[in-house]
Amino acid sequence: MIPDPALLTADEQRVQNFDINLARMRKYLGGKKRKIPKDAFIALTQQPESDFRFGHAQFDFHTRNHEGLAYVGLSLWANEKPLDEIIVPMCISNALRQAL
């Protein structure tokens, strides 16, 4: 995980193993009923081990007092070789804090 240094700070742990449960994935893909809920994040909050979740990793980062558009980069590797990179844009705002 690579946080946007202009707006985000992160803990030291920026590298994690991401193990994929292949048995669970094969069961899900082989089943007739493959439905992901409209709001997958709410479903995962209510049932963390949902059948469409094959693995997970969690990174902590902090926004400090900055607002604006920030990015988090995720780099996926296997056997010490890069596979793919994902850039996730996010809008950081304290609008909720101001409303309180």
N, C-alpha and C positions, 0 to 999 in steps of 0.2 A: 504494500500500500504506500502510495506516495501522495501526501497531502499538499495542497496548494500553499506554498510558504507565505504568500502575501496575506492570506486570511485565516489559515488553519495551523494549529500546532498538534502534534501527535505524541503519544507515548513512544518509548524506545522500541517496543515490539511492533515492527513493521513487516515482519516475515512470519508466516504461519503455514503449517501443513494444511492442505485442503483435501481431505480424504473423501472420495466418492463411494457411496455404498452401491456397488454394481448389482447386487442381488435385489435391492429395493428398486433400482432403476429398471432392471429387466422385468420384475413383477409388474411394475406400473405400466411399462410399455407393452407388455404382453396381455394386459387386462383389457376388457371391452370398455370399461368405464374410465376414461381419462379426462377428467374435468378439473380445471384449475378455477377456483372461485374468482369472482369479479375483483375483489380486493384480497389478493393473496397475503398481504402483510397482516391484515386483520385476522385472517384464517390461521396464519402462523402464530400470531399472538395467543389465540384461543387454543390452538392445538399445534405445539411446536414440532411434533413428529408427524406432520401431515404426509400422506403418501406421495406427494409431488416434490418433497424435499429430499434430496439425495446426499446432502452434505452441507456444511456451513463453516464460515470463519467469521470472527467478530474483531473489528478494529476500533479503537477509541481515538477520537480526535476532538479538538476543542476549537471553538470559533473566536475566542477572546471577545473583544468588544467591536470587532469590525463587522460591516455589512457589505453586501454586494454578491457578485457572482464568483463562486469558487469552484475548483475542480479537485476531484480525488482520482488518482490513477491506480489501477489494479493491473499487475503484471502476473500472468499465469505461466508457470514453468512446470516441466515434467522431466525427470532424470537430468537435472541441471541444464536443460535447454529451454529457451523461451518458446511459448506456444502462441500467446495472444496478449493483447493489452486492451483494457477497457478504460475509457475516461468518462467519469460520471460528473456532469455539471450539477451544481446545487446553488440555490438562492439562499443567502443568509440574511435574515432580517430580525430585528427586535420588535416588530410590529405587535406581537402578542404581549410582550412585556409592557409596551406603551399603553395598550388597551386595559391592562390591569390597573 
